[in-house]
Amino acid sequence: MSVYRYALAPIAHSVRRSRRHIGLAAVIFFSGFVLGGISVALDAFGPRPAGSTGQFAIPDLELSNLFVNNLLVTLMLVGGGFVFGSLTTAVLFMNGLLGGTILNASTESIPLTRVLVLVVPHSILEIPGYLLAGAAGFKLPEMLLTYLFGWRDTLYERVYLVDFGVLTSISISLVLVSIFIEWFVTLSL
């Protein structure tokens, strides 16, 4: 009881208060994902160069590259709130677009079951981590705009800052775990 009361309950309350922000982040991300998949299906990127087989090769990656890339995306999502959520929106949409494009294009040369085996283990944590980071990035503009429009008397309220910190911490934790899963599981398959 005490562990839930003092550790997990505040996290659950922060996530519950951020449902609209998480939903907005999910809509933006999955809109990009669907558009990316459709663009490949419609051959929107034009014909492939002559001699192209459409085969995908997994590049040689270093663990440090995965850390830097994924944490940079997470920090851009969170920090995008300082520019009224525009960076958060763009990064969410572009990551969804990239994910949908890669997933659909890779199924042309690799069976879908193999693609899912490669993607699902780390994406099951990485995507929620990005969505929570996006929600944190949307918290800051909401805090500022509600103050500017006179709906609140103070610029910063403790509850907004707590929610921002909780969402940021959870998102970074999820992305870090997904990096290890990607490195030790996905790339070994």
KELOGU-142763 format. One record per residue: residue in three letters; residue number from 1; x, y, z of N, C-alpha, C, CB in turn. Coordinates in pm, 1 decimal. Atoms other than C-alpha are relative to their C-alpha. Glycine has a CB too. Layout:
// residues N
("ala",NUM,(X,Y,Z),(X,Y,Z),(X,Y,Z),(X,Y,Z))
...
END
This chain:
// residues 189
("met",1,(81.9,-119.7,0.0),(0.0,0.0,0.0),(85.6,125.2,0.0),(-92.8,0.3,119.5))
("ser",2,(-79.4,-121.2,-10.6),(265.8,250.0,93.8),(82.0,26.1,-126.1),(91.4,-8.7,120.0))
("val",3,(-74.1,-19.3,124.7),(467.9,189.0,-224.5),(-91.3,62.4,-104.3),(57.9,-134.2,-51.6))
("tyr",4,(93.4,-56.7,96.6),(162.0,256.4,-435.3),(-33.5,143.5,36.4),(-127.7,-84.1,-7.6))
("arg",5,(43.7,-132.5,-43.6),(57.9,554.0,-229.0),(106.0,107.0,-22.9),(-37.3,-3.8,146.2))
("tyr",6,(-104.4,-102.0,6.5),(393.3,731.3,-232.0),(78.6,1.4,-130.6),(94.3,-19.4,112.7))
("ala",7,(-80.0,4.1,122.3),(550.4,619.2,-558.7),(-85.4,-8.8,-125.2),(95.0,-116.9,4.3))
("leu",8,(74.1,24.9,123.0),(300.6,491.4,-812.0),(-123.3,88.2,-16.4),(-41.1,-143.2,-4.9))
("ala",9,(121.2,-82.4,10.6),(-9.3,696.9,-731.4),(27.7,136.1,-63.5),(-61.8,19.9,137.7))
("pro",10,(-26.0,-128.6,67.5),(149.6,1033.3,-822.1),(29.1,-16.1,-149.0),(117.2,70.7,66.5))
("ile",11,(-26.7,25.6,141.7),(270.7,882.1,-1150.2),(-131.2,-23.9,-73.3),(95.0,-121.4,-17.5))
("ala",12,(129.1,29.6,62.3),(-75.3,745.7,-1227.4),(-84.3,126.7,-14.1),(-76.3,-105.3,82.0))
("his",13,(77.0,-124.2,6.9),(-233.8,1082.9,-1146.7),(54.4,92.6,-108.7),(1.8,71.3,135.8))
("ser",14,(-59.4,-85.8,104.0),(10.9,1269.8,-1371.5),(-37.1,-49.6,-139.0),(153.2,4.9,14.8))
("val",15,(35.2,56.1,130.7),(-55.1,1033.4,-1661.1),(-148.2,21.0,-26.9),(35.4,-150.5,-7.0))
("arg",16,(144.5,-19.2,16.1),(-430.5,1053.9,-1604.1),(-32.6,145.8,-35.1),(-74.3,-41.4,128.9))
("arg",17,(23.7,-142.2,30.1),(-421.3,1435.5,-1604.9),(49.3,37.5,-139.1),(68.5,88.4,104.2))
("ser",18,(-60.8,-31.2,130.2),(-224.5,1423.1,-1930.8),(-62.1,-78.5,-114.4),(148.4,-27.6,4.4))
("arg",19,(63.3,82.7,104.0),(-465.7,1203.0,-2127.7),(-20.1,75.9,-130.4),(-134.0,-52.0,49.2))
("arg",20,(22.0,-77.9,123.1),(-552.9,1480.8,-2373.5),(130.4,22.2,-74.6),(-65.0,135.3,32.5))
("his",21,(-131.0,-24.8,62.0),(-185.7,1555.1,-2437.3),(54.3,-127.7,-64.2),(100.5,53.9,104.8))
("ile",22,(-44.7,128.4,54.8),(-103.7,1187.2,-2486.8),(-81.8,-33.8,-124.2),(-12.5,-113.2,106.0))
("gly",23,(86.0,24.9,116.3),(-401.8,1152.6,-2722.2),(38.9,85.4,-119.2),(-145.1,25.8,35.6))
("leu",24,(-43.8,-88.5,108.1),(-289.6,1453.9,-2924.1),(131.1,-50.1,-60.5),(16.8,144.4,51.8))
("ala",25,(-127.5,52.2,49.1),(62.8,1311.3,-2949.2),(-22.3,-126.7,-83.2),(95.5,-29.3,117.9))
("ala",26,(27.8,124.2,73.3),(-78.3,973.9,-3061.2),(-62.4,29.1,-136.2),(-93.2,-90.9,81.8))
("val",27,(63.4,-34.9,127.6),(-297.4,1132.8,-3329.6),(103.7,53.1,-98.8),(-111.3,104.7,21.7))
("ile",28,(-101.9,-57.3,88.3),(-3.9,1329.5,-3470.5),(96.2,-108.4,-48.2),(77.7,112.1,72.6))
("phe",29,(-94.9,104.9,35.7),(236.2,1031.4,-3462.0),(-62.1,-98.1,-99.1),(47.3,-74.3,125.4))
("phe",30,(60.0,102.7,85.5),(-5.7,780.6,-3615.1),(-53.6,57.6,-130.8),(-112.0,-70.4,74.3))
("ser",31,(33.0,-63.5,128.6),(-120.0,1031.0,-3879.5),(120.6,-6.2,-92.8),(-45.0,147.5,20.6))
("gly",32,(-122.6,11.6,78.4),(239.5,1045.1,-3996.7),(27.3,-143.5,-40.5),(117.7,54.6,78.0))
("phe",33,(-23.4,142.5,26.8),(265.7,665.5,-3971.9),(-87.2,-47.8,-116.4),(-28.7,-84.7,126.7))
("val",34,(92.4,41.9,105.8),(-41.4,609.2,-4189.7),(38.3,66.4,-132.5),(-146.4,35.3,37.8))
("leu",35,(-40.0,-70.2,122.0),(67.5,873.1,-4439.9),(127.9,-60.0,-58.7),(20.3,149.6,28.7))
("gly",36,(-122.4,63.9,48.4),(411.4,712.1,-4461.6),(-27.4,-133.3,-66.7),(97.3,-19.5,113.9))
("gly",37,(35.8,128.3,60.1),(260.9,370.6,-4527.0),(-73.1,16.3,-131.7),(-84.9,-79.8,95.2))
("ile",38,(75.9,-24.5,123.1),(21.2,508.3,-4787.7),(91.9,51.0,-110.2),(-113.6,100.9,25.2))
("ser",39,(-88.3,-56.4,102.7),(295.8,700.9,-4964.1),(84.0,-107.8,-66.8),(91.3,106.1,60.9))
("val",40,(-74.3,111.1,60.2),(493.9,380.9,-5015.9),(-92.7,-83.3,-87.0),(65.3,-88.3,108.8))
("ala",41,(95.4,80.7,75.8),(185.3,190.6,-5128.3),(-37.8,66.4,-131.8),(-125.0,-25.1,82.9))
("leu",42,(34.4,-73.0,122.1),(105.8,463.2,-5382.8),(122.1,34.3,-84.2),(-74.3,126.8,35.0))
("asp",43,(-125.8,-29.0,68.6),(470.2,482.2,-5490.4),(21.8,150.1,-13.3),(1.9,-65.8,-138.1))
("ala",44,(-8.9,-146.0,1.3),(469.5,851.0,-5398.3),(143.4,50.7,-10.4),(-64.0,56.1,124.2))
("phe",45,(-139.0,-42.8,5.4),(848.2,857.6,-5385.1),(59.9,-20.4,-138.0),(81.6,-74.5,102.9))
("gly",46,(-46.3,16.5,136.8),(871.8,779.5,-5753.6),(61.3,-136.2,-22.6),(99.5,107.0,-34.5))
("pro",47,(-58.0,130.0,31.5),(1029.2,487.9,-5931.9),(136.5,-17.6,65.9),(12.4,-16.9,-151.0))
("arg",48,(-130.6,30.1,-58.5),(1330.1,315.3,-5782.6),(106.6,11.1,-109.0),(1.2,-142.4,65.0))
("pro",49,(-108.1,-6.3,98.6),(1665.2,365.8,-5950.9),(20.5,-136.0,-67.3),(130.9,46.6,66.8))
("ala",50,(-25.9,123.6,72.9),(1760.2,109.9,-6214.5),(98.5,-86.7,79.1),(55.3,30.4,-142.0))
("gly",51,(-87.9,92.2,-70.9),(1917.8,-196.1,-6058.2),(-29.2,-9.1,148.9),(142.0,40.7,-19.9))
("ser",52,(34.8,4.0,-142.3),(1760.1,-129.0,-5717.1),(-86.8,-120.8,26.2),(-72.2,129.6,44.2))
("thr",53,(76.0,120.6,-32.7),(1632.2,-445.4,-5555.6),(-103.9,26.2,107.5),(93.5,-110.4,45.1))
("gly",54,(92.3,-29.1,-108.3),(1443.1,-274.6,-5276.5),(38.2,-69.3,129.3),(-138.7,-39.7,-39.2))
("gln",55,(-45.3,70.0,-119.7),(1642.9,-479.9,-5026.0),(48.3,99.8,103.4),(111.4,-100.0,-34.0))
("phe",56,(-45.9,-83.3,-109.7),(1706.6,-324.5,-4689.0),(112.6,-71.4,71.0),(-114.8,33.0,97.6))
("ala",57,(-109.6,55.0,-78.4),(2033.0,-378.7,-4511.8),(1.7,73.0,133.1),(137.5,13.6,-74.8))
("ile",58,(-10.1,-63.1,-130.2),(2059.8,-316.9,-4140.5),(139.7,58.2,10.7),(-29.5,-100.9,116.2))
("pro",59,(-132.2,-62.4,-4.6),(2341.9,-66.5,-4104.8),(76.6,-42.7,124.5),(-12.8,152.4,-4.0))
("asp",60,(-82.3,26.2,-117.3),(2631.5,-120.3,-3870.8),(-24.0,113.3,99.0),(152.3,-12.2,-37.7))
("leu",61,(32.7,-100.1,-100.5),(2519.9,58.2,-3557.5),(85.8,-20.6,123.2),(-148.8,-5.7,36.6))
("glu",62,(-66.9,3.9,-129.7),(2698.9,140.0,-3238.3),(-105.2,29.0,105.6),(119.2,102.9,7.6))
("leu",63,(92.7,-24.5,-108.8),(2520.2,137.7,-2907.1),(-7.9,149.4,31.5),(41.8,-78.9,124.4))
("ser",64,(-1.3,-144.4,-28.0),(2626.3,498.5,-2856.6),(-84.5,76.3,-101.2),(144.2,53.8,-1.2))
("asn",65,(84.1,-65.7,100.8),(2455.2,595.8,-3185.7),(-148.0,-13.2,34.7),(26.7,-59.4,-139.3))
("leu",66,(139.1,19.3,-39.2),(2129.1,443.0,-3067.1),(-36.6,90.9,117.5),(-25.2,-147.0,36.6))
("phe",67,(24.8,-87.3,-115.1),(2157.8,629.0,-2736.8),(-16.8,144.4,-44.9),(114.8,-10.8,101.9))
("val",68,(2.0,-140.7,41.4),(2233.6,962.3,-2900.0),(-123.8,29.4,-83.5),(127.2,35.1,-79.6))
("asn",69,(112.9,-25.8,88.9),(1967.5,934.2,-3172.0),(-133.0,-3.3,74.8),(-1.9,-101.5,-113.0))
("asn",70,(129.2,13.7,-67.0),(1681.9,811.1,-2953.8),(-17.8,101.9,111.8),(-15.1,-140.2,55.7))
("leu",71,(12.8,-99.9,-106.1),(1756.3,1041.0,-2661.5),(-12.0,141.0,-57.2),(119.8,-7.8,94.7))
("leu",72,(15.0,-130.2,65.2),(1792.8,1337.1,-2897.0),(-143.8,21.1,-45.1),(95.6,11.8,-119.9))
("val",73,(140.7,-9.7,40.4),(1447.7,1264.2,-3039.5),(-87.2,27.4,122.7),(-46.1,-130.6,-71.8))
("thr",74,(78.2,-18.2,-122.2),(1307.7,1238.0,-2685.3),(15.5,142.2,53.6),(42.8,-102.1,106.8))
("leu",75,(-23.3,-135.4,-50.6),(1467.8,1564.9,-2578.4),(-59.3,106.4,-91.7),(149.1,24.5,17.0))
("met",76,(64.2,-94.6,91.8),(1344.2,1741.7,-2892.9),(-150.8,0.8,21.4),(32.8,-35.4,-146.6))
("leu",77,(144.0,6.1,-26.4),(991.4,1619.3,-2818.5),(-35.3,76.5,126.8),(-46.4,-145.8,11.9))
("val",78,(24.9,-68.2,-126.4),(1009.0,1742.3,-2459.3),(30.1,149.0,-13.6),(84.6,-62.0,112.7))
("gly",79,(-41.4,-139.0,13.1),(1193.4,2064.2,-2543.5),(-81.0,78.5,-101.0),(143.0,5.9,-37.5))
("gly",80,(83.3,-68.2,97.7),(956.6,2141.0,-2828.4),(-107.6,85.8,63.8),(-63.4,-100.0,-91.1))
("gly",81,(96.7,-81.5,-71.8),(725.1,2280.6,-2565.7),(45.6,143.0,18.4),(-28.4,-60.5,133.1))
("phe",82,(-52.1,-135.9,-17.1),(952.4,2582.5,-2533.7),(-21.4,85.8,-124.4),(148.2,-4.9,33.9))
("val",83,(33.6,-74.5,122.2),(862.0,2680.6,-2891.1),(-145.9,-28.4,-36.9),(96.0,-39.1,-118.4))
("phe",84,(144.7,14.9,13.0),(486.2,2640.0,-2838.6),(-42.7,-132.2,-64.8),(-54.7,114.5,-80.3))
("gly",85,(38.6,131.4,47.7),(481.7,2271.6,-2935.1),(22.6,-23.3,-147.9),(-141.0,-22.5,30.3))
("ser",86,(-19.3,17.9,144.4),(577.4,2329.6,-3297.6),(106.1,-105.8,-29.1),(39.7,133.0,-65.5))
("leu",87,(-103.6,101.7,19.2),(897.0,2123.2,-3272.0),(-51.7,-137.4,42.0),(127.2,36.1,80.0))
("thr",88,(57.7,126.4,-45.8),(712.4,1855.0,-3076.8),(-90.1,-58.6,-108.8),(-79.8,20.6,131.4))
("thr",89,(90.6,45.2,105.5),(446.2,1834.8,-3348.1),(78.0,-51.0,-120.8),(-94.1,113.7,-42.2))
("ala",90,(-78.0,38.3,118.0),(702.1,1821.0,-3629.9),(76.0,-130.2,22.8),(97.8,111.2,-37.3))
("val",91,(-78.4,121.2,-28.5),(918.7,1554.5,-3463.4),(-91.5,-120.8,12.2),(82.5,17.2,129.4))
("leu",92,(94.6,112.0,-9.6),(618.3,1336.1,-3375.3),(-46.3,-43.5,-138.2),(-121.3,38.6,86.6))
("phe",93,(50.3,32.1,133.6),(481.0,1356.8,-3729.0),(108.7,-63.9,-85.8),(-53.5,126.1,-68.4))
("met",94,(-108.4,53.0,83.1),(818.3,1296.5,-3896.4),(42.8,-139.7,44.5),(119.7,94.2,3.7))
("asn",95,(-33.3,134.2,-46.1),(895.8,996.6,-3674.6),(-106.8,-99.8,-40.1),(18.5,-1.3,150.6))
("gly",96,(107.0,86.8,47.3),(556.0,850.4,-3755.6),(11.2,-25.1,-149.1),(-135.3,60.3,32.5))
("leu",97,(-15.4,11.5,145.4),(609.1,920.0,-4124.9),(114.6,-94.6,-34.5),(24.8,138.6,-63.1))
("leu",98,(-115.8,86.4,23.9),(951.6,755.8,-4116.2),(-31.6,-144.5,35.8),(120.9,48.7,80.5))
("gly",99,(35.3,136.3,-41.6),(819.5,454.8,-3924.8),(-94.3,-66.8,-97.5),(-62.6,1.6,137.4))
("gly",100,(94.5,57.5,96.3),(526.9,401.1,-4162.7),(64.3,-29.0,-133.5),(-116.8,92.6,-19.9))
("thr",101,(-68.9,19.2,127.0),(747.2,442.8,-4466.7),(91.7,-121.1,5.7),(79.8,124.8,-36.9))
("ile",102,(-94.1,112.1,-12.3),(1012.6,200.1,-4344.6),(-73.7,-132.1,15.6),(94.0,21.6,119.2))
("leu",103,(74.1,123.5,-22.2),(760.5,-57.4,-4224.6),(-62.4,-50.3,-129.1),(-107.9,20.9,105.7))
("asn",104,(65.0,41.7,123.2),(566.7,-61.6,-4551.2),(101.4,-34.4,-108.5),(-93.4,108.9,-49.1))
("ala",105,(-100.1,27.4,104.1),(873.4,-44.4,-4776.2),(76.0,-129.6,28.8),(99.0,117.5,-11.3))
("ser",106,(-76.6,120.8,-31.7),(1051.9,-323.7,-4589.2),(-81.1,-126.5,-23.8),(47.2,4.2,144.3))
("thr",107,(81.6,118.9,25.3),(756.3,-559.8,-4633.7),(1.2,-40.7,-147.0),(-142.8,24.6,45.0))
("glu",108,(-12.5,36.9,140.9),(823.7,-552.0,-5007.8),(110.0,-103.9,-21.8),(28.2,124.0,-84.4))
("ser",109,(-110.7,93.1,18.8),(1143.9,-749.8,-4960.1),(17.3,-98.2,116.2),(127.3,77.0,-19.7))
("ile",110,(-10.4,86.3,-117.9),(1103.9,-910.0,-4616.0),(-142.1,-39.0,39.1),(75.5,72.0,119.6))
("pro",111,(135.5,38.8,-41.8),(803.1,-1114.3,-4498.1),(-47.1,83.2,120.3),(-4.0,-150.6,35.1))
("leu",112,(57.3,-84.2,-104.5),(569.9,-918.7,-4270.1),(28.4,-55.2,139.1),(-149.7,13.9,-20.4))
("thr",113,(-25.4,57.7,-132.4),(617.5,-1162.8,-3982.9),(141.9,29.0,46.1),(-24.5,-151.1,-1.8))
("arg",114,(-139.8,-30.6,-33.9),(994.8,-1109.0,-3993.6),(15.2,147.8,36.7),(93.8,-35.8,-118.2))
("val",115,(-5.4,-143.6,-29.5),(949.4,-730.5,-4003.9),(-55.5,25.4,138.9),(-78.7,81.7,-105.6))
("leu",116,(60.2,-19.8,-131.8),(720.4,-748.0,-3700.0),(89.1,-53.7,111.3),(-136.3,-67.1,6.1))
("val",117,(-92.1,54.3,-100.0),(967.3,-968.6,-3513.2),(115.3,96.6,23.8),(53.8,-137.5,-44.4))
("leu",118,(-109.1,-96.3,-14.0),(1235.5,-706.6,-3578.6),(-44.6,131.4,64.4),(60.5,28.1,-135.4))
("val",119,(44.7,-132.3,-43.1),(1021.7,-403.6,-3492.2),(-70.2,-0.7,135.8),(-92.2,57.9,-103.2))
("val",120,(86.3,-3.0,-118.7),(779.4,-497.2,-3214.6),(75.7,-2.0,132.8),(-93.7,-116.4,-4.0))
("pro",121,(-60.5,7.0,-133.9),(1020.1,-588.6,-2929.7),(45.9,134.4,57.2),(116.9,-92.2,-4.1))
("his",122,(-43.7,-128.0,-56.0),(1169.1,-242.2,-2897.1),(-104.1,110.3,-20.7),(132.4,41.8,-62.7))
("ser",123,(100.1,-103.3,26.1),(883.8,-38.8,-3046.8),(-110.7,1.1,103.6),(-59.6,-19.1,-136.8))
("ile",124,(106.4,8.4,-100.0),(644.7,-157.7,-2778.2),(28.0,93.0,118.3),(-15.6,-144.8,49.2))
("leu",125,(-36.4,-97.2,-103.9),(834.0,68.8,-2536.0),(40.1,134.3,-59.6),(114.1,-54.4,85.4))
("glu",126,(-51.0,-123.0,60.1),(986.3,322.7,-2772.8),(-112.7,94.4,-41.0),(86.3,-32.8,-120.8))
("ile",127,(109.3,-85.7,45.2),(661.2,451.5,-2923.1),(-74.8,61.9,118.2),(-96.9,-79.7,-87.5))
("pro",128,(61.2,-66.8,-116.6),(487.0,503.2,-2585.4),(93.8,101.4,65.3),(-42.0,-103.8,103.5))
("gly",129,(-95.4,-96.7,-53.6),(806.6,674.4,-2467.6),(-2.6,129.5,-78.6),(140.2,-58.1,-0.5))
("tyr",130,(8.4,-120.4,83.1),(788.5,913.6,-2760.7),(-133.2,72.2,20.7),(17.7,-36.1,-148.2))
("leu",131,(130.6,-63.4,-21.9),(417.4,973.5,-2703.2),(-4.1,73.4,133.4),(-111.8,-104.6,-5.4))
("leu",132,(-5.6,-68.0,-129.7),(477.8,1057.4,-2337.0),(90.0,123.0,-6.1),(49.9,-96.1,108.7))
("ala",133,(-87.1,-116.7,17.0),(765.0,1287.1,-2433.7),(-73.6,110.1,-76.4),(130.3,-39.4,-74.3))
("gly",134,(80.8,-97.4,72.7),(533.0,1455.2,-2685.0),(-104.2,65.0,89.8),(-68.0,-66.2,-118.5))
("ala",135,(98.0,-54.3,-94.8),(268.5,1494.6,-2413.3),(66.0,100.3,93.3),(-65.6,-113.2,81.5))
("ala",136,(-73.1,-95.2,-84.7),(528.5,1659.9,-2190.3),(29.5,127.7,-77.5),(131.7,-62.5,51.9))
("gly",137,(-25.6,-117.0,83.8),(618.4,1890.3,-2478.5),(-123.8,85.1,-22.7),(55.4,-43.2,-132.4))
("phe",138,(124.0,-76.1,15.5),(251.2,1990.4,-2510.5),(-46.7,62.5,131.4),(-109.1,-89.8,-55.2))
("lys",139,(38.5,-56.2,-130.1),(220.4,2063.8,-2136.4),(47.1,144.9,14.2),(57.9,-85.3,114.1))
("leu",140,(-55.3,-135.2,-16.7),(444.4,2372.0,-2151.5),(-79.2,107.5,-73.7),(142.7,2.5,-47.7))
("pro",141,(79.2,-103.8,66.7),(252.2,2563.7,-2420.0),(-138.4,17.1,62.8),(-14.8,-33.1,-147.7))
("glu",142,(130.1,-12.4,-64.6),(-74.6,2483.2,-2245.4),(11.0,86.6,125.7),(-56.4,-139.2,35.1))
("met",143,(-21.1,-76.7,-121.7),(62.9,2624.1,-1921.8),(12.9,149.4,-31.8),(125.0,-50.2,73.7))
("leu",144,(-20.9,-139.3,37.9),(172.8,2945.3,-2092.8),(-126.7,62.4,-58.3),(113.8,10.2,-100.5))
("leu",145,(118.2,-55.3,65.9),(-138.7,2991.7,-2305.2),(-115.8,20.4,97.5),(-43.7,-91.3,-113.5))
("thr",146,(108.7,-19.3,-97.2),(-381.8,2939.7,-2017.4),(27.4,121.6,88.7),(-17.7,-126.5,87.5))
("tyr",147,(-34.8,-120.6,-76.5),(-193.8,3209.6,-1827.2),(-22.5,126.2,-84.1),(147.4,-6.7,47.6))
("leu",148,(13.0,-117.0,86.6),(-185.0,3450.6,-2123.1),(-146.2,35.9,-27.7),(72.6,-24.6,-131.2))
("phe",149,(141.7,-25.4,25.2),(-558.4,3410.3,-2187.7),(-77.5,32.8,127.5),(-62.3,-120.1,-67.7))
("gly",150,(63.7,-37.8,-124.9),(-630.5,3481.4,-1822.7),(-80.9,-109.2,66.6),(-86.7,114.6,-23.4))
("trp",151,(75.0,110.1,-59.4),(-767.3,3138.3,-1737.7),(62.5,-46.3,131.6),(-8.0,-116.6,-97.6))
("arg",152,(-69.6,29.3,-126.5),(-510.8,3105.8,-1456.0),(68.6,128.2,45.7),(104.8,-118.0,-16.5))
("asp",153,(-60.8,-120.4,-55.8),(-358.2,3362.0,-1223.4),(152.4,-3.6,2.1),(-50.5,21.6,138.7))
("thr",154,(-146.2,11.9,-5.9),(-1.4,3227.3,-1214.9),(51.4,-70.2,-124.2),(44.2,-76.4,126.7))
("leu",155,(-59.5,61.7,118.9),(231.6,3128.3,-1493.0),(30.3,-147.0,23.4),(127.7,73.6,-40.1))
("tyr",156,(-37.8,137.5,-28.4),(362.4,2813.7,-1328.5),(-81.0,-53.0,117.3),(150.5,-10.1,29.3))
("glu",157,(67.5,69.1,-109.3),(153.4,2579.0,-1122.0),(73.5,-129.3,26.4),(-149.8,-26.4,-32.8))
("arg",158,(-73.3,119.2,-42.1),(305.4,2294.4,-928.4),(-46.2,-124.5,-76.4),(-17.1,-21.8,150.5))
("val",159,(52.9,120.2,63.7),(75.2,2035.2,-1087.8),(51.2,-13.9,-143.7),(-153.1,2.5,1.4))
("tyr",160,(-52.8,5.0,136.8),(191.1,2127.4,-1441.5),(147.1,-42.4,1.0),(-15.8,137.6,-69.5))
("leu",161,(-142.5,33.1,-6.1),(555.7,2108.4,-1341.9),(21.9,-144.6,43.1),(72.3,94.4,96.1))
("val",162,(-9.8,140.1,-41.5),(504.8,1775.2,-1165.0),(-33.3,-91.2,-117.7),(-94.6,-28.9,119.7))
("asp",163,(38.6,81.0,116.4),(323.5,1632.6,-1468.3),(109.2,1.3,-106.1),(-132.1,51.1,-59.9))
("phe",164,(-108.1,-12.0,98.0),(597.4,1763.5,-1698.7),(118.1,-87.8,41.0),(44.8,147.5,-14.3))
("gly",165,(-112.8,79.3,-49.0),(868.4,1603.1,-1483.0),(-27.4,-148.9,-3.4),(34.9,41.0,140.1))
("val",166,(36.0,142.5,0.0),(684.8,1271.5,-1447.8),(-2.1,-53.9,-142.7),(-137.8,-21.9,67.7))
("leu",167,(6.5,45.6,139.7),(609.9,1243.5,-1819.9),(138.6,-7.1,-62.6),(-89.4,93.1,-82.6))
("thr",168,(-136.8,-0.1,54.3),(967.7,1335.9,-1909.7),(79.9,-116.9,54.9),(71.5,132.3,32.6))
("ser",169,(-75.4,109.6,-62.6),(1114.6,1084.7,-1662.9),(-43.9,-135.7,-53.5),(-17.2,3.5,152.0))
("ile",170,(49.6,128.1,51.5),(889.7,800.0,-1777.3),(41.4,-18.6,-144.4),(-152.8,-8.5,12.4))
("ser",171,(-34.0,13.3,142.1),(954.9,873.2,-2144.6),(147.9,-32.0,-18.7),(-35.7,128.6,-75.9))
("ile",172,(-143.6,29.5,11.5),(1331.6,877.9,-2100.7),(28.6,-142.5,45.4),(83.4,100.1,83.3))
("ser",173,(-19.9,137.2,-48.9),(1314.7,554.6,-1899.9),(-44.2,-102.6,-104.3),(-77.5,-21.9,131.3))
("leu",174,(48.7,93.3,102.2),(1104.0,380.2,-2166.0),(93.2,-4.3,-120.9),(-141.2,39.2,-44.6))
("val",175,(-88.4,-4.9,116.4),(1332.6,496.4,-2445.6),(134.3,-67.3,31.4),(22.5,146.4,-44.6))
("leu",176,(-125.9,66.1,-37.7),(1644.3,382.8,-2256.7),(-14.8,-151.5,-0.6),(46.0,47.1,138.7))
("val",177,(21.8,144.7,0.6),(1498.6,35.6,-2203.4),(-16.1,-49.7,-143.6),(-124.7,-37.2,84.5))
("ser",178,(18.6,41.7,139.1),(1392.8,19.9,-2568.9),(132.3,-1.9,-76.8),(-99.2,92.9,-69.9))
("ile",179,(-131.6,-0.6,64.6),(1748.3,107.1,-2674.2),(72.7,-131.0,29.3),(84.6,121.0,48.2))
("phe",180,(-65.6,126.0,-34.8),(1883.8,-192.5,-2485.9),(-67.6,-118.2,-67.7),(0.2,-19.8,151.1))
("ile",181,(70.5,108.4,69.5),(1613.7,-417.9,-2631.1),(38.3,0.3,-147.6),(-154.1,14.4,16.4))
("glu",182,(-37.1,-9.2,141.9),(1693.8,-289.9,-2979.8),(142.5,-51.3,-21.4),(-12.4,146.3,-50.3))
("trp",183,(-139.9,37.8,16.1),(2065.6,-343.9,-2928.5),(21.2,-149.2,24.8),(87.5,81.4,94.4))
("phe",184,(-29.4,137.1,-39.8),(2061.6,-681.4,-2754.7),(-94.3,-102.7,-58.8),(-3.0,-10.5,147.3))
("val",185,(96.1,96.0,53.7),(1750.1,-839.6,-2909.4),(-17.7,19.3,-150.2),(-135.1,13.6,71.4))
("thr",186,(35.5,-23.2,139.8),(1650.9,-679.2,-3239.0),(120.0,-17.1,-92.6),(-58.5,139.3,-16.7))
("leu",187,(-114.7,6.7,91.0),(1996.4,-641.3,-3390.4),(68.9,-135.9,0.6),(100.0,106.7,36.1))
("ser",188,(-58.3,134.1,-1.6),(2090.2,-996.6,-3291.5),(-83.8,-99.8,-78.1),(16.4,-47.9,142.5))
("leu",189,(88.6,92.3,74.4),(1797.6,-1147.2,-3486.2),(37.7,-11.5,-145.4),(-144.2,45.2,10.1))
END
